[in-house]
Amino acid sequence: MSDNKQQSFQAGQAAGQAEEKSNVLLDKAKDAAAATGASAQTAGQKVTEAGGGAVNVVKENTGMNK
């Protein structure tokens, strides 16, 4: 293989490897974003539940729950 073809081949290999690495990183970023979203949703549900529980305690203590 001539030097020019060898260099072109190596450049193509490097480009392919770089693309694969970027796809892997992108997949990891997507997974991390999805996990963060799920975690935030769970936290939001817990806050909502805690807030609802607090309202019920106040209602019971003030007699508003009757």
KEPA-606973 format. One record per residue (C-alpha): chain; residue in three letters; x, y, z. Coordinates in steps of 0.5 Angstrom, whole numbers, plus 500, padded with zeros to 3 digits. Example, Ala and Ser with C-alpha at 12.3 -4.5 7.8 and 13.67 -1.06 7.14 Angstrom:
% KEPA-606973
REC  ch   aa   c1   c2   c3
REC   A  ALA  525  491  516
REC   A  SER  527  498  514
END
This chain:
% KEPA-606973
REC  ch   aa   c1   c2   c3
REC   A  MET  500  500  500
REC   A  SER  503  507  498
REC   A  ASP  504  512  504
REC   A  ASN  498  516  501
REC   A  LYS  493  510  502
REC   A  GLN  496  508  508
REC   A  GLN  495  515  511
REC   A  SER  488  516  508
REC   A  PHE  487  509  511
REC   A  GLN  489  511  518
REC   A  ALA  485  517  518
REC   A  GLY  479  514  516
REC   A  GLN  480  509  522
REC   A  ALA  482  515  527
REC   A  ALA  475  518  525
REC   A  GLY  471  512  526
REC   A  GLN  474  511  533
REC   A  ALA  473  518  534
REC   A  GLU  465  517  532
REC   A  GLU  465  511  536
REC   A  LYS  467  514  542
REC   A  SER  463  520  542
REC   A  ASN  457  515  541
REC   A  VAL  459  512  547
REC   A  LEU  459  518  551
REC   A  LEU  453  521  548
REC   A  ASP  449  514  550
REC   A  LYS  452  515  557
REC   A  ALA  450  522  558
REC   A  LYS  443  520  556
REC   A  ASP  443  515  561
REC   A  ALA  445  520  566
REC   A  ALA  440  525  564
REC   A  ALA  434  520  564
REC   A  ALA  437  517  571
REC   A  THR  437  525  574
REC   A  GLY  430  526  571
REC   A  ALA  427  520  575
REC   A  SER  431  522  581
REC   A  ALA  428  529  581
REC   A  GLN  421  526  580
REC   A  THR  421  521  586
REC   A  ALA  424  527  590
REC   A  GLY  418  531  588
REC   A  GLN  413  526  589
REC   A  LYS  416  525  596
REC   A  VAL  416  532  597
REC   A  THR  408  532  595
REC   A  GLU  407  526  600
REC   A  ALA  410  530  606
REC   A  GLY  406  536  604
REC   A  GLY  400  533  604
REC   A  GLY  401  529  610
REC   A  ALA  403  536  614
REC   A  VAL  396  539  612
REC   A  ASN  393  533  614
REC   A  VAL  396  533  621
REC   A  VAL  394  541  622
REC   A  LYS  387  539  620
REC   A  GLU  387  534  625
REC   A  ASN  390  538  630
REC   A  THR  386  544  629
REC   A  GLY  379  540  628
REC   A  MET  378  542  621
REC   A  ASN  378  535  619
REC   A  LYS  371  533  622
END
